[in-house]
Amino acid sequence: MICLAGFIESFITRYTGTPDWIKALLIIASAAFIAGYFIVLPLRKAKIGFHPSLKPERLESSTPTVFDQRKIYDNGHIFKLTFVLLKANFKKIVIPFIVLSVLYSLSATYTLLSVEDVFYDNNAWYFFHKLYNDYTPKSIKYSNIVFFSFIFTITIERFVSFLKKDTKQPGLKDYFLMFAWSIGCATLLLSLTFLSDVLFAWSVVLIAPFLLFTMFVGFYEGKNIISALSQSFTLLGNAFFSLWAMYFILFITAALFLFILLSPLWYFYIQFLNWNLLLSEDTQNFIETFIPCFMSIIGLSFITFFILNGIFIKYFSIKELSEANSLTEKIAQF
């Protein structure tokens, strides 16, 4: 393998006269081999076993795999359940999230490249800040509202479908209400970016848990805005700090995931393509703008799903703690 790599590097890619399609084919083939040998093959081996004669016994996990909306969960169990829901819905959300992220990133890239005298650093965190700061074009800020409205809607639909997997699934009216509450919450939260990026940043930390909680209360209980706000204040009461603590745990976890995802490692691959392919300046600028935008948005999609599921589960625990409906039903049976 080392000899083959040396031959390719010495006699093919080092010569600038090699056609770009050959270089691109070699890069894609190398990436496919690395992914297949170091990712796909180990996963396949882990499933079928490295030694056919051995039959390992799978131990039961202590992590809860079933969400019971009549039980009261502490924040630790809710944190575990968010991963369970993410795993259960991953195959159903990954395609919509990728499609939405690609469409958003393409429109944002063309918008940002059309702005004169704009410099974007190769740090994706720097670029991430460009999506909502005071100098962001208004068209991108409006796109942010639309994009996250769809992400909120998909998250609510997946959560409600998970709850009602053995009963009637959401209908057209339910989808309309999901999107109505989602676009209302996204507009209220992201419209703050038009005023100040600092105000928006603080609202994400302090106000977002209550807004997202109210959004689910309004949809799930079929209430209007005023009734949903009133019900949220009633349910939270002394439980607001518990909700905020749950949100803080999820937020820190999501921030760590985003930090890893937006590391500068991706920039190495851009330079690798630039070394091996003759890219025009416009193409290189497009790639260097599109990739950090896509990585930022796809990461935000999944962490939004992750955080919202935690808040939705917390709603049922707070409601049961406040109203004790399950306990009342058990008492009525005697």
Phi and psi restraints in degrees (value plus and minus 20) as a CYANA .aco file:
   2 ILE   PHI     -84.5   -44.5
   2 ILE   PSI     -60.2   -20.2
   3 CYS   PHI     -84.5   -44.5
   3 CYS   PSI     -59.1   -19.1
   4 LEU   PHI     -85.5   -45.5
   4 LEU   PSI     -62.9   -22.9
   5 ALA   PHI     -83.3   -43.3
   5 ALA   PSI     -60.4   -20.4
   6 GLY   PHI     -85.4   -45.4
   6 GLY   PSI     -57.8   -17.8
   7 PHE   PHI     -84.8   -44.8
   7 PHE   PSI     -64.5   -24.5
   8 ILE   PHI     -83.1   -43.1
   8 ILE   PSI     -64.3   -24.3
   9 GLU   PHI     -89.8   -49.8
   9 GLU   PSI     -53.3   -13.3
  10 SER   PHI    -103.0   -63.0
  10 SER   PSI     -53.9   -13.9
  11 PHE   PHI    -138.6   -98.6
  11 PHE   PSI     -22.6    17.4
  12 ILE   PHI    -144.6  -104.6
  12 ILE   PSI     -85.9   -45.9
  13 THR   PHI     -92.7   -52.7
  13 THR   PSI     -42.7    -2.7
  14 ARG   PHI     -94.7   -54.7
  14 ARG   PSI     -39.7     0.3
  15 TYR   PHI    -111.1   -71.1
  15 TYR   PSI     101.5   141.5
  16 THR   PHI     -88.4   -48.4
  16 THR   PSI     -35.8     4.2
  17 GLY   PHI     -97.8   -57.8
  17 GLY   PSI     -29.6    10.4
  18 THR   PHI     -85.4   -45.4
  18 THR   PSI     112.6   152.6
  19 PRO   PHI     -76.4   -36.4
  19 PRO   PSI     125.5   165.5
  20 ASP   PHI     -82.3   -42.3
  20 ASP   PSI     -54.1   -14.1
  21 TRP   PHI     -87.4   -47.4
  21 TRP   PSI     -49.8    -9.8
  22 ILE   PHI     -90.6   -50.6
  22 ILE   PSI     -62.9   -22.9
  23 LYS   PHI     -82.7   -42.7
  23 LYS   PSI     -64.0   -24.0
  24 ALA   PHI     -83.2   -43.2
  24 ALA   PSI     -59.8   -19.8
  25 LEU   PHI     -83.6   -43.6
  25 LEU   PSI     -60.1   -20.1
  26 LEU   PHI     -86.2   -46.2
  26 LEU   PSI     -60.4   -20.4
  27 ILE   PHI     -84.0   -44.0
  27 ILE   PSI     -66.1   -26.1
  28 ILE   PHI     -84.4   -44.4
  28 ILE   PSI     -63.2   -23.2
  29 ALA   PHI     -83.1   -43.1
  29 ALA   PSI     -60.9   -20.9
  30 SER   PHI     -84.1   -44.1
  30 SER   PSI     -63.7   -23.7
  31 ALA   PHI     -84.1   -44.1
  31 ALA   PSI     -59.5   -19.5
  32 ALA   PHI     -85.3   -45.3
  32 ALA   PSI     -60.6   -20.6
  33 PHE   PHI     -83.8   -43.8
  33 PHE   PSI     -65.9   -25.9
  34 ILE   PHI     -81.3   -41.3
  34 ILE   PSI     -65.7   -25.7
  35 ALA   PHI     -84.6   -44.6
  35 ALA   PSI     -59.9   -19.9
  36 GLY   PHI     -90.0   -50.0
  36 GLY   PSI     -60.2   -20.2
  37 TYR   PHI     -99.2   -59.2
  37 TYR   PSI     -57.3   -17.3
  38 PHE   PHI    -120.7   -80.7
  38 PHE   PSI     -31.6     8.4
  39 ILE   PHI    -141.6  -101.6
  39 ILE   PSI     -79.1   -39.1
  40 VAL   PHI     -86.5   -46.5
  40 VAL   PSI     -69.0   -29.0
  41 LEU   PHI     -80.9   -40.9
  41 LEU   PSI     -66.4   -26.4
  42 PRO   PHI     -81.5   -41.5
  42 PRO   PSI     -58.9   -18.9
  43 LEU   PHI     -84.1   -44.1
  43 LEU   PSI     -61.6   -21.6
  44 ARG   PHI     -86.0   -46.0
  44 ARG   PSI     -61.6   -21.6
  45 LYS   PHI     -83.8   -43.8
  45 LYS   PSI     -56.8   -16.8
  46 ALA   PHI     -85.3   -45.3
  46 ALA   PSI     -50.7   -10.7
  47 LYS   PHI     -98.1   -58.1
  47 LYS   PSI     -64.4   -24.4
  48 ILE   PHI    -111.2   -71.2
  48 ILE   PSI     -33.4     6.6
  49 GLY   PHI      76.5   116.5
  49 GLY   PSI     120.1   160.1
  50 PHE   PHI     -98.3   -58.3
  50 PHE   PSI     -45.5    -5.5
  51 HIS   PHI    -148.2  -108.2
  51 HIS   PSI      90.9   130.9
  52 PRO   PHI     -76.9   -36.9
  52 PRO   PSI     -48.1    -8.1
  53 SER   PHI     -93.8   -53.8
  53 SER   PSI     -39.7     0.3
  54 LEU   PHI    -110.6   -70.6
  54 LEU   PSI     116.9   156.9
  55 LYS   PHI    -144.8  -104.8
  55 LYS   PSI      64.5   104.5
  56 PRO   PHI     -86.8   -46.8
  56 PRO   PSI     126.4   166.4
  57 GLU   PHI    -112.9   -72.9
  57 GLU   PSI     104.7   144.7
  58 ARG   PHI    -100.4   -60.4
  58 ARG   PSI     104.0   144.0
  59 LEU   PHI    -100.8   -60.8
  59 LEU   PSI     124.3   164.3
  60 GLU   PHI     -91.4   -51.4
  60 GLU   PSI     113.5   153.5
  61 SER   PHI     -97.6   -57.6
  61 SER   PSI     123.1   163.1
  62 SER   PHI    -102.7   -62.7
  62 SER   PSI     -27.3    12.7
  63 THR   PHI     -93.1   -53.1
  63 THR   PSI     109.9   149.9
  64 PRO   PHI     -82.7   -42.7
  64 PRO   PSI     111.8   151.8
  65 THR   PHI    -129.1   -89.1
  65 THR   PSI     -27.2    12.8
  66 VAL   PHI    -144.0  -104.0
  66 VAL   PSI     111.0   151.0
  67 PHE   PHI    -116.8   -76.8
  67 PHE   PSI      99.5   139.5
  68 ASP   PHI    -125.9   -85.9
  68 ASP   PSI      91.2   131.2
  69 GLN   PHI     -91.8   -51.8
  69 GLN   PSI     -25.7    14.3
  70 ARG   PHI    -112.6   -72.6
  70 ARG   PSI     -25.5    14.5
  71 LYS   PHI    -117.3   -77.3
  71 LYS   PSI     138.3   178.3
  72 ILE   PHI    -122.8   -82.8
  72 ILE   PSI      97.0   137.0
  73 TYR   PHI    -125.7   -85.7
  73 TYR   PSI     121.7   161.7
  74 ASP   PHI    -100.2   -60.2
  74 ASP   PSI     152.7   192.7
  75 ASN   PHI     -83.5   -43.5
  75 ASN   PSI     -50.4   -10.4
  76 GLY   PHI     -85.3   -45.3
  76 GLY   PSI     -63.9   -23.9
  77 HIS   PHI     -88.8   -48.8
  77 HIS   PSI     -56.8   -16.8
  78 ILE   PHI     -83.9   -43.9
  78 ILE   PSI     -59.1   -19.1
  79 PHE   PHI     -80.1   -40.1
  79 PHE   PSI     -61.7   -21.7
  80 LYS   PHI     -87.8   -47.8
  80 LYS   PSI     -59.8   -19.8
  81 LEU   PHI     -86.9   -46.9
  81 LEU   PSI     -49.0    -9.0
  82 THR   PHI     -83.5   -43.5
  82 THR   PSI     -56.5   -16.5
  83 PHE   PHI     -90.1   -50.1
  83 PHE   PSI     -55.6   -15.6
  84 VAL   PHI     -82.5   -42.5
  84 VAL   PSI     -64.5   -24.5
  85 LEU   PHI     -87.7   -47.7
  85 LEU   PSI     -57.8   -17.8
  86 LEU   PHI     -83.5   -43.5
  86 LEU   PSI     -62.0   -22.0
  87 LYS   PHI     -87.4   -47.4
  87 LYS   PSI     -60.9   -20.9
  88 ALA   PHI     -87.1   -47.1
  88 ALA   PSI     -49.9    -9.9
  89 ASN   PHI    -126.3   -86.3
  89 ASN   PSI     -18.9    21.1
  90 PHE   PHI     -77.3   -37.3
  90 PHE   PSI     -67.4   -27.4
  91 LYS   PHI     -84.9   -44.9
  91 LYS   PSI     -45.3    -5.3
  92 LYS   PHI    -109.2   -69.2
  92 LYS   PSI     -37.0     3.0
  93 ILE   PHI    -127.5   -87.5
  93 ILE   PSI     -39.0     1.0
  94 VAL   PHI     -85.0   -45.0
  94 VAL   PSI     -61.7   -21.7
  95 ILE   PHI     -86.8   -46.8
  95 ILE   PSI     -70.6   -30.6
  96 PRO   PHI     -78.4   -38.4
  96 PRO   PSI     -59.0   -19.0
  97 PHE   PHI     -86.0   -46.0
  97 PHE   PSI     -62.1   -22.1
  98 ILE   PHI     -85.5   -45.5
  98 ILE   PSI     -64.8   -24.8
  99 VAL   PHI     -81.3   -41.3
  99 VAL   PSI     -68.1   -28.1
 100 LEU   PHI     -82.7   -42.7
 100 LEU   PSI     -59.8   -19.8
 101 SER   PHI     -87.6   -47.6
 101 SER   PSI     -59.3   -19.3
 102 VAL   PHI     -85.6   -45.6
 102 VAL   PSI     -66.4   -26.4
 103 LEU   PHI     -81.8   -41.8
 103 LEU   PSI     -64.2   -24.2
 104 TYR   PHI     -82.7   -42.7
 104 TYR   PSI     -66.1   -26.1
 105 SER   PHI     -84.8   -44.8
 105 SER   PSI     -58.0   -18.0
 106 LEU   PHI     -83.5   -43.5
 106 LEU   PSI     -67.6   -27.6
 107 SER   PHI     -86.0   -46.0
 107 SER   PSI     -60.4   -20.4
 108 ALA   PHI     -86.7   -46.7
 108 ALA   PSI     -58.6   -18.6
 109 THR   PHI     -83.1   -43.1
 109 THR   PSI     -68.0   -28.0
 110 TYR   PHI     -83.6   -43.6
 110 TYR   PSI     -55.7   -15.7
 111 THR   PHI     -86.9   -46.9
 111 THR   PSI     -65.6   -25.6
 112 LEU   PHI     -88.7   -48.7
 112 LEU   PSI     -56.1   -16.1
 113 LEU   PHI     -91.3   -51.3
 113 LEU   PSI     -41.9    -1.9
 114 SER   PHI     -99.9   -59.9
 114 SER   PSI     -33.7     6.3
 115 VAL   PHI    -100.6   -60.6
 115 VAL   PSI     108.1   148.1
 116 GLU   PHI     -96.8   -56.8
 116 GLU   PSI     128.9   168.9
 117 ASP   PHI      36.2    76.2
 117 ASP   PSI      21.8    61.8
 118 VAL   PHI    -128.2   -88.2
 118 VAL   PSI     105.7   145.7
 119 PHE   PHI    -133.4   -93.4
 119 PHE   PSI     111.1   151.1
 120 TYR   PHI    -138.4   -98.4
 120 TYR   PSI     103.1   143.1
 121 ASP   PHI     -91.3   -51.3
 121 ASP   PSI     139.5   179.5
 122 ASN   PHI     -98.4   -58.4
 122 ASN   PSI     -15.4    24.6
 123 ASN   PHI    -108.6   -68.6
 123 ASN   PSI     101.8   141.8
 124 ALA   PHI     -86.6   -46.6
 124 ALA   PSI     -47.6    -7.6
 125 TRP   PHI     -84.8   -44.8
 125 TRP   PSI     -59.8   -19.8
 126 TYR   PHI     -81.3   -41.3
 126 TYR   PSI     -63.2   -23.2
 127 PHE   PHI     -87.7   -47.7
 127 PHE   PSI     -60.3   -20.3
 128 PHE   PHI     -75.2   -35.2
 128 PHE   PSI     -60.1   -20.1
 129 HIS   PHI     -84.4   -44.4
 129 HIS   PSI     -48.3    -8.3
 130 LYS   PHI     -89.6   -49.6
 130 LYS   PSI     -33.3     6.7
 131 LEU   PHI    -101.0   -61.0
 131 LEU   PSI     -32.0     8.0
 132 TYR   PHI    -165.5  -125.5
 132 TYR   PSI     -11.4    28.6
 133 ASN   PHI    -101.2   -61.2
 133 ASN   PSI    -195.7  -155.7
 134 ASP   PHI     -86.3   -46.3
 134 ASP   PSI     -41.2    -1.2
 135 TYR   PHI    -121.2   -81.2
 135 TYR   PSI     -16.3    23.7
 136 THR   PHI     -87.3   -47.3
 136 THR   PSI     114.3   154.3
 137 PRO   PHI     -76.4   -36.4
 137 PRO   PSI     122.4   162.4
 138 LYS   PHI     -82.0   -42.0
 138 LYS   PSI     -51.2   -11.2
 139 SER   PHI     -81.6   -41.6
 139 SER   PSI     -55.8   -15.8
 140 ILE   PHI     -90.7   -50.7
 140 ILE   PSI     -56.8   -16.8
 141 LYS   PHI     -85.0   -45.0
 141 LYS   PSI     -59.3   -19.3
 142 TYR   PHI     -86.0   -46.0
 142 TYR   PSI     -58.2   -18.2
 143 SER   PHI     -83.8   -43.8
 143 SER   PSI     -55.1   -15.1
 144 ASN   PHI     -78.8   -38.8
 144 ASN   PSI     -63.3   -23.3
 145 ILE   PHI     -83.7   -43.7
 145 ILE   PSI     -66.2   -26.2
 146 VAL   PHI     -84.7   -44.7
 146 VAL   PSI     -64.3   -24.3
 147 PHE   PHI     -80.6   -40.6
 147 PHE   PSI     -70.6   -30.6
 148 PHE   PHI     -92.9   -52.9
 148 PHE   PSI     -41.0    -1.0
 149 SER   PHI     -83.3   -43.3
 149 SER   PSI     -61.9   -21.9
 150 PHE   PHI     -89.1   -49.1
 150 PHE   PSI     -58.3   -18.3
 151 ILE   PHI     -84.7   -44.7
 151 ILE   PSI     -63.6   -23.6
 152 PHE   PHI     -80.0   -40.0
 152 PHE   PSI     -63.6   -23.6
 153 THR   PHI     -83.2   -43.2
 153 THR   PSI     -66.2   -26.2
 154 ILE   PHI     -81.1   -41.1
 154 ILE   PSI     -60.9   -20.9
 155 THR   PHI     -85.4   -45.4
 155 THR   PSI     -65.8   -25.8
 156 ILE   PHI     -81.9   -41.9
 156 ILE   PSI     -63.7   -23.7
 157 GLU   PHI     -81.8   -41.8
 157 GLU   PSI     -63.0   -23.0
 158 ARG   PHI     -87.1   -47.1
 158 ARG   PSI     -59.2   -19.2
 159 PHE   PHI     -88.7   -48.7
 159 PHE   PSI     -65.2   -25.2
 160 VAL   PHI     -86.2   -46.2
 160 VAL   PSI     -59.9   -19.9
 161 SER   PHI     -83.1   -43.1
 161 SER   PSI     -55.7   -15.7
 162 PHE   PHI     -85.6   -45.6
 162 PHE   PSI     -59.2   -19.2
 163 LEU   PHI     -89.2   -49.2
 163 LEU   PSI     -56.2   -16.2
 164 LYS   PHI    -127.9   -87.9
 164 LYS   PSI      12.5    52.5
 165 LYS   PHI     -84.3   -44.3
 165 LYS   PSI     -42.5    -2.5
 166 ASP   PHI    -123.4   -83.4
 166 ASP   PSI     -17.0    23.0
 167 THR   PHI    -147.4  -107.4
 167 THR   PSI    -180.7  -140.7
 168 LYS   PHI     -87.6   -47.6
 168 LYS   PSI     111.5   151.5
 169 GLN   PHI    -101.9   -61.9
 169 GLN   PSI     142.1   182.1
 170 PRO   PHI     -77.5   -37.5
 170 PRO   PSI     122.2   162.2
 171 GLY   PHI    -121.1   -81.1
 171 GLY   PSI    -191.3  -151.3
 172 LEU   PHI     -82.3   -42.3
 172 LEU   PSI     -61.5   -21.5
 173 LYS   PHI     -82.1   -42.1
 173 LYS   PSI     -59.6   -19.6
 174 ASP   PHI     -84.2   -44.2
 174 ASP   PSI     -61.0   -21.0
 175 TYR   PHI     -84.0   -44.0
 175 TYR   PSI     -58.4   -18.4
 176 PHE   PHI     -83.3   -43.3
 176 PHE   PSI     -64.1   -24.1
 177 LEU   PHI     -86.3   -46.3
 177 LEU   PSI     -57.9   -17.9
 178 MET   PHI     -77.7   -37.7
 178 MET   PSI     -69.1   -29.1
 179 PHE   PHI     -88.7   -48.7
 179 PHE   PSI     -56.1   -16.1
 180 ALA   PHI     -82.4   -42.4
 180 ALA   PSI     -67.8   -27.8
 181 TRP   PHI     -87.2   -47.2
 181 TRP   PSI     -56.5   -16.5
 182 SER   PHI     -85.9   -45.9
 182 SER   PSI     -66.4   -26.4
 183 ILE   PHI     -90.0   -50.0
 183 ILE   PSI     -50.2   -10.2
 184 GLY   PHI     -87.0   -47.0
 184 GLY   PSI     -66.2   -26.2
 185 CYS   PHI     -86.1   -46.1
 185 CYS   PSI     -64.2   -24.2
 186 ALA   PHI     -83.6   -43.6
 186 ALA   PSI     -59.9   -19.9
 187 THR   PHI     -84.8   -44.8
 187 THR   PSI     -65.1   -25.1
 188 LEU   PHI     -84.3   -44.3
 188 LEU   PSI     -58.2   -18.2
 189 LEU   PHI    -100.0   -60.0
 189 LEU   PSI     -67.8   -27.8
 190 LEU   PHI    -102.8   -62.8
 190 LEU   PSI     -35.8     4.2
 191 SER   PHI     -85.8   -45.8
 191 SER   PSI     -38.0     2.0
 192 LEU   PHI     -86.7   -46.7
 192 LEU   PSI     -39.9     0.1
 193 THR   PHI     -87.0   -47.0
 193 THR   PSI     -42.3    -2.3
 194 PHE   PHI     -92.6   -52.6
 194 PHE   PSI     -42.0    -2.0
 195 LEU   PHI    -112.5   -72.5
 195 LEU   PSI     -73.9   -33.9
 196 SER   PHI    -183.5  -143.5
 196 SER   PSI     116.1   156.1
 197 ASP   PHI     -89.4   -49.4
 197 ASP   PSI     -49.4    -9.4
 198 VAL   PHI     -88.1   -48.1
 198 VAL   PSI     -63.4   -23.4
 199 LEU   PHI     -81.7   -41.7
 199 LEU   PSI     -60.3   -20.3
 200 PHE   PHI     -84.6   -44.6
 200 PHE   PSI     -62.9   -22.9
 201 ALA   PHI     -81.6   -41.6
 201 ALA   PSI     -62.3   -22.3
 202 TRP   PHI     -90.5   -50.5
 202 TRP   PSI     -52.8   -12.8
 203 SER   PHI     -87.4   -47.4
 203 SER   PSI     -54.0   -14.0
 204 VAL   PHI     -82.7   -42.7
 204 VAL   PSI     -54.9   -14.9
 205 VAL   PHI    -102.0   -62.0
 205 VAL   PSI     -61.5   -21.5
 206 LEU   PHI    -121.8   -81.8
 206 LEU   PSI     -60.8   -20.8
 207 ILE   PHI    -115.7   -75.7
 207 ILE   PSI     -51.1   -11.1
 208 ALA   PHI     -74.1   -34.1
 208 ALA   PSI     -63.3   -23.3
 209 PRO   PHI     -77.4   -37.4
 209 PRO   PSI     -63.0   -23.0
 210 PHE   PHI     -88.6   -48.6
 210 PHE   PSI     -61.7   -21.7
 211 LEU   PHI     -83.6   -43.6
 211 LEU   PSI     -64.1   -24.1
 212 LEU   PHI     -87.5   -47.5
 212 LEU   PSI     -57.5   -17.5
 213 PHE   PHI     -83.6   -43.6
 213 PHE   PSI     -64.5   -24.5
 214 THR   PHI     -85.0   -45.0
 214 THR   PSI     -58.1   -18.1
 215 MET   PHI     -77.6   -37.6
 215 MET   PSI     -65.3   -25.3
 216 PHE   PHI     -91.6   -51.6
 216 PHE   PSI     -58.0   -18.0
 217 VAL   PHI     -79.6   -39.6
 217 VAL   PSI     -65.7   -25.7
 218 GLY   PHI     -81.5   -41.5
 218 GLY   PSI     -63.5   -23.5
 219 PHE   PHI     -94.5   -54.5
 219 PHE   PSI     -70.5   -30.5
 220 TYR   PHI     -87.9   -47.9
 220 TYR   PSI     -54.5   -14.5
 221 GLU   PHI    -116.2   -76.2
 221 GLU   PSI     -19.6    20.4
 222 GLY   PHI      44.2    84.2
 222 GLY   PSI      22.3    62.3
 223 LYS   PHI    -126.3   -86.3
 223 LYS   PSI     139.6   179.6
 224 ASN   PHI    -101.6   -61.6
 224 ASN   PSI    -199.3  -159.3
 225 ILE   PHI     -81.9   -41.9
 225 ILE   PSI     -66.9   -26.9
 226 ILE   PHI     -83.5   -43.5
 226 ILE   PSI     -67.2   -27.2
 227 SER   PHI     -84.4   -44.4
 227 SER   PSI     -57.0   -17.0
 228 ALA   PHI     -86.5   -46.5
 228 ALA   PSI     -61.7   -21.7
 229 LEU   PHI     -83.0   -43.0
 229 LEU   PSI     -63.9   -23.9
 230 SER   PHI     -82.7   -42.7
 230 SER   PSI     -63.5   -23.5
 231 GLN   PHI     -85.2   -45.2
 231 GLN   PSI     -56.6   -16.6
 232 SER   PHI     -85.0   -45.0
 232 SER   PSI     -64.9   -24.9
 233 PHE   PHI     -82.6   -42.6
 233 PHE   PSI     -58.8   -18.8
 234 THR   PHI     -86.5   -46.5
 234 THR   PSI     -65.8   -25.8
 235 LEU   PHI     -88.0   -48.0
 235 LEU   PSI     -63.0   -23.0
 236 LEU   PHI     -87.4   -47.4
 236 LEU   PSI     -78.2   -38.2
 237 GLY   PHI      28.1    68.1
 237 GLY   PSI    -134.1   -94.1
 238 ASN   PHI    -105.2   -65.2
 238 ASN   PSI     -19.9    20.1
 239 ALA   PHI    -113.6   -73.6
 239 ALA   PSI     -16.0    24.0
 240 PHE   PHI     -81.7   -41.7
 240 PHE   PSI     -61.5   -21.5
 241 PHE   PHI     -87.4   -47.4
 241 PHE   PSI     -50.7   -10.7
 242 SER   PHI     -87.9   -47.9
 242 SER   PSI     -60.8   -20.8
 243 LEU   PHI     -84.2   -44.2
 243 LEU   PSI     -64.4   -24.4
 244 TRP   PHI     -85.2   -45.2
 244 TRP   PSI     -57.3   -17.3
 245 ALA   PHI     -83.6   -43.6
 245 ALA   PSI     -61.1   -21.1
 246 MET   PHI     -83.3   -43.3
 246 MET   PSI     -64.0   -24.0
 247 TYR   PHI     -83.0   -43.0
 247 TYR   PSI     -59.8   -19.8
 248 PHE   PHI     -84.4   -44.4
 248 PHE   PSI     -61.0   -21.0
 249 ILE   PHI     -82.2   -42.2
 249 ILE   PSI     -66.4   -26.4
 250 LEU   PHI     -86.7   -46.7
 250 LEU   PSI     -58.8   -18.8
 251 PHE   PHI     -85.1   -45.1
 251 PHE   PSI     -63.5   -23.5
 252 ILE   PHI     -85.2   -45.2
 252 ILE   PSI     -62.1   -22.1
 253 THR   PHI     -81.8   -41.8
 253 THR   PSI     -63.7   -23.7
 254 ALA   PHI     -85.4   -45.4
 254 ALA   PSI     -58.7   -18.7
 255 ALA   PHI     -84.7   -44.7
 255 ALA   PSI     -58.4   -18.4
 256 LEU   PHI     -85.4   -45.4
 256 LEU   PSI     -61.0   -21.0
 257 PHE   PHI     -82.5   -42.5
 257 PHE   PSI     -63.2   -23.2
 258 LEU   PHI     -87.2   -47.2
 258 LEU   PSI     -54.7   -14.7
 259 PHE   PHI     -82.6   -42.6
 259 PHE   PSI     -62.2   -22.2
 260 ILE   PHI     -88.2   -48.2
 260 ILE   PSI     -62.1   -22.1
 261 LEU   PHI     -85.7   -45.7
 261 LEU   PSI     -55.3   -15.3
 262 LEU   PHI    -116.5   -76.5
 262 LEU   PSI      -0.4    39.6
 263 SER   PHI     -85.0   -45.0
 263 SER   PSI     135.6   175.6
 264 PRO   PHI     -89.2   -49.2
 264 PRO   PSI     -16.1    23.9
 265 LEU   PHI     -80.5   -40.5
 265 LEU   PSI     -54.5   -14.5
 266 TRP   PHI     -80.8   -40.8
 266 TRP   PSI     -47.9    -7.9
 267 TYR   PHI     -86.5   -46.5
 267 TYR   PSI     -47.2    -7.2
 268 PHE   PHI     -80.1   -40.1
 268 PHE   PSI     -58.6   -18.6
 269 TYR   PHI     -92.2   -52.2
 269 TYR   PSI     -50.3   -10.3
 270 ILE   PHI     -83.8   -43.8
 270 ILE   PSI     -65.1   -25.1
 271 GLN   PHI     -86.2   -46.2
 271 GLN   PSI     -55.3   -15.3
 272 PHE   PHI     -82.6   -42.6
 272 PHE   PSI     -62.1   -22.1
 273 LEU   PHI     -84.9   -44.9
 273 LEU   PSI     -59.5   -19.5
 274 ASN   PHI     -87.2   -47.2
 274 ASN   PSI     -51.1   -11.1
 275 TRP   PHI     -91.7   -51.7
 275 TRP   PSI     -54.0   -14.0
 276 ASN   PHI    -121.0   -81.0
 276 ASN   PSI     -36.0     4.0
 277 LEU   PHI    -143.1  -103.1
 277 LEU   PSI     123.1   163.1
 278 LEU   PHI    -104.8   -64.8
 278 LEU   PSI      74.0   114.0
 279 LEU   PHI    -117.0   -77.0
 279 LEU   PSI     118.7   158.7
 280 SER   PHI     -92.6   -52.6
 280 SER   PSI     143.9   183.9
 281 GLU   PHI     -83.2   -43.2
 281 GLU   PSI     -59.3   -19.3
 282 ASP   PHI     -85.6   -45.6
 282 ASP   PSI     -61.2   -21.2
 283 THR   PHI     -85.0   -45.0
 283 THR   PSI     -62.1   -22.1
 284 GLN   PHI     -84.3   -44.3
 284 GLN   PSI     -61.7   -21.7
 285 ASN   PHI     -83.5   -43.5
 285 ASN   PSI     -58.2   -18.2
 286 PHE   PHI     -84.4   -44.4
 286 PHE   PSI     -65.8   -25.8
 287 ILE   PHI     -84.6   -44.6
 287 ILE   PSI     -63.0   -23.0
 288 GLU   PHI     -89.7   -49.7
 288 GLU   PSI     -36.9     3.1
 289 THR   PHI    -115.1   -75.1
 289 THR   PSI     -59.6   -19.6
 290 PHE   PHI     -89.1   -49.1
 290 PHE   PSI     -65.0   -25.0
 291 ILE   PHI     -82.3   -42.3
 291 ILE   PSI     -71.0   -31.0
 292 PRO   PHI     -84.0   -44.0
 292 PRO   PSI     -52.4   -12.4
 293 CYS   PHI     -84.5   -44.5
 293 CYS   PSI     -67.5   -27.5
 294 PHE   PHI     -84.1   -44.1
 294 PHE   PSI     -64.2   -24.2
 295 MET   PHI     -82.8   -42.8
 295 MET   PSI     -58.9   -18.9
 296 SER   PHI     -84.9   -44.9
 296 SER   PSI     -65.9   -25.9
 297 ILE   PHI     -94.0   -54.0
 297 ILE   PSI     -61.6   -21.6
 298 ILE   PHI     -85.8   -45.8
 298 ILE   PSI     -55.7   -15.7
 299 GLY   PHI     -85.4   -45.4
 299 GLY   PSI     -63.5   -23.5
 300 LEU   PHI     -83.6   -43.6
 300 LEU   PSI     -52.6   -12.6
 301 SER   PHI     -81.6   -41.6
 301 SER   PSI     -68.4   -28.4
 302 PHE   PHI     -92.1   -52.1
 302 PHE   PSI     -57.9   -17.9
 303 ILE   PHI     -93.0   -53.0
 303 ILE   PSI     -48.1    -8.1
 304 THR   PHI     -85.4   -45.4
 304 THR   PSI     -64.9   -24.9
 305 PHE   PHI     -78.3   -38.3
 305 PHE   PSI     -63.6   -23.6
 306 PHE   PHI     -82.7   -42.7
 306 PHE   PSI     -67.6   -27.6
 307 ILE   PHI     -89.6   -49.6
 307 ILE   PSI     -62.6   -22.6
 308 LEU   PHI     -82.7   -42.7
 308 LEU   PSI     -60.8   -20.8
 309 ASN   PHI     -81.0   -41.0
 309 ASN   PSI     -59.1   -19.1
 310 GLY   PHI     -82.8   -42.8
 310 GLY   PSI     -61.9   -21.9
 311 ILE   PHI     -87.6   -47.6
 311 ILE   PSI     -58.9   -18.9
 312 PHE   PHI     -85.3   -45.3
 312 PHE   PSI     -61.1   -21.1
 313 ILE   PHI     -85.4   -45.4
 313 ILE   PSI     -59.6   -19.6
 314 LYS   PHI     -81.3   -41.3
 314 LYS   PSI     -53.1   -13.1
 315 TYR   PHI     -76.9   -36.9
 315 TYR   PSI     -66.4   -26.4
 316 PHE   PHI     -88.1   -48.1
 316 PHE   PSI     -56.8   -16.8
 317 SER   PHI     -86.3   -46.3
 317 SER   PSI     -62.5   -22.5
 318 ILE   PHI     -86.9   -46.9
 318 ILE   PSI     -59.7   -19.7
 319 LYS   PHI     -85.5   -45.5
 319 LYS   PSI     -62.8   -22.8
 320 GLU   PHI     -87.3   -47.3
 320 GLU   PSI     -58.4   -18.4
 321 LEU   PHI     -86.4   -46.4
 321 LEU   PSI     -54.1   -14.1
 322 SER   PHI    -103.2   -63.2
 322 SER   PSI     -62.1   -22.1
 323 GLU   PHI    -126.8   -86.8
 323 GLU   PSI     -39.6     0.4
 324 ALA   PHI      32.9    72.9
 324 ALA   PSI      26.5    66.5
 325 ASN   PHI     -85.3   -45.3
 325 ASN   PSI     -61.7   -21.7
 326 SER   PHI     -84.2   -44.2
 326 SER   PSI     -61.3   -21.3
 327 LEU   PHI     -86.0   -46.0
 327 LEU   PSI     -58.4   -18.4
 328 THR   PHI     -84.4   -44.4
 328 THR   PSI     -59.4   -19.4
 329 GLU   PHI     -84.2   -44.2
 329 GLU   PSI     -60.6   -20.6
 330 LYS   PHI     -86.8   -46.8
 330 LYS   PSI     -57.5   -17.5
 331 ILE   PHI     -87.2   -47.2
 331 ILE   PSI     -57.0   -17.0
 332 ALA   PHI     -88.3   -48.3
 332 ALA   PSI     -40.3    -0.3
 333 GLN   PHI     -95.6   -55.6
 333 GLN   PSI     -39.2     0.8
